[in-house]
Amino acid sequence: MFDPRPHRRRFRRSTEHSSNDLSPTQQAAARPQPDHAAPDLFEDLRFIRDTMERSAAFTAVSGWGQVLLGLTAAGAAVLAARQISSFAWLRVWLAEGILAVAIGLLACTWKANRRGLPLFSGPARKVALGLAPPLVAGAFLTFLLFRAGLQSALPATWLLLYGAGIMTGGSFSVAIVPVMGVCFMLLGGLAVLAPLAWGNWFLAAGFGGLHIVFGLLIARRHGG
């Protein structure tokens, strides 16, 4: 009769012999390794998400909010032109500035919520960081120029600094926003060269007209 047991012994001895022939490095590699695939996958997904967030553009800029801002600025220009003192003229435009900030924030929040866009994402922070320094500088220069009796220089200063902020912050938004910043800076340059008495109407053309025109373009091309 055929007895398979010797063959089993021979197979076992050959297996043990082959495993003993392996080097320590090869034996370590042959052992079962712990599964690190799941943590690595989560790390990769987190890296991809962060990269996409950093590279994405801030698309929650509200075109209709820009239109509303332009309409209030046009009204402020008409009201400011009727003031008999430079301080009263400045109060009108400062009130318009505060109103513009409120309109801009509320309009962006409304568009972001309506379209399910992240409002406080990486691109939004970059837009804010690019826009804030020129606006803060403009606030301090407003106080300095008015105290020095140079209020006629305020329109050009506001247009130039606002345009610079829109250009730097808008580089992280849709492509049309930096173009609007360039137009504000060009208008500010013209205000520097034009007669000082035209300053109020340069403000109307910039904060009123440019906001309305570019707001309509943004609303049409980028969903409101």
C-alpha positions, 0 to 999 in steps of 0.5 A: 500500500502507498503510504503518503506520510513520508511524503508529508514529512518530506514536504514539511522538511523541505518547507522548513529547509527553504524558510531557514535558507532565507536571510533575516531581511527576507524573513521579515519581509515575508511576515504579514505586515500591518495594514496602513492603507486606511490611514494613508488613504485619509491623509491623501484625501486630506491633502487633496482637499486642502490643495483644492481649497487653496487653488480654488477661486472665491466665487461668492462675489455677488454681482447684484450686491455690487449693483446695489452698492453702486446705486447707494454710492450714486445717491451719496454723490448727489447728496454730498454735492449739496453739502455746504461744508467739507466736514458734512461732505466727508460725513456723507461719504463715510456713512456710504462707506459703512453702508457699502461694507454691510451690503458687501458682506450681506450680499456675499453671505446670501450668494454663498448660502444660496449656491452652497459655496464655502464663505470662510474658505481658504480663497475667501481669507486670501481675498480678505487679506488682500483687500484689508490693508489698502482699506485700513491705510485709506482710513488712516490717510482720510483722517490725516488728509482731512486734518491737514486741510487736504480733503480735495485729495481724498477722492483720488486717494480713495479710488487708488487704494480701493482699486489696489485692494480689489486688484490684490484681493480679487486675484483670488476671485473670478477673473473679472474682479481684478479688472474692476480694480484696474479700472478704479486705479485708472479712474483714481489716476485721472482724478489726480490730474483733473481739477479738484472740483471734479473729485465728487463726480469721480467718486460717483463714476467709480463707486457708483458707475463701475460697481453697477457695470461690473456688478451686472457682468458678474451677475450675468456670468457667475450666477448672481 
